[in-house]
Amino acid sequence: MAKATTIKVKLNSTADTGFYYVAKKNSRTMTEKLTMRKYDPVAKKHVEFKEGKIK
């Protein structure tokens, strides 16, 4: 059976609130770490979210 091309990644907030999003990423085309600017409801503002592993 072939390996899946998309993997799930955890986007952790850089505001250190503990809030995170779960996103899908194509591991073959996007080899670098994923970063997005999204809304953090705990900090009540838009902050940078960086990729981490799902345990």
C-alpha positions, 0 to 999 in steps of 0.5 A, a space after each residue: 500500500 502506498 504512503 499518503 501524500 497529505 499529512 495532518 499537522 498541528 499549527 501552534 500559536 506563537 502567542 503561547 496561549 496553547 491554542 492550535 489549529 489542525 491542517 492538512 499539508 502535501 508533504 511532497 510539494 511543501 517540504 518546508 515548515 508551514 506558517 500561517 497568520 490566523 485568529 487566536 481566540 484566547 489572545 483575541 487577535 491575529 497571530 502567527 501559527 507555526 507547524 508542529 507534530 501531532 502526537 
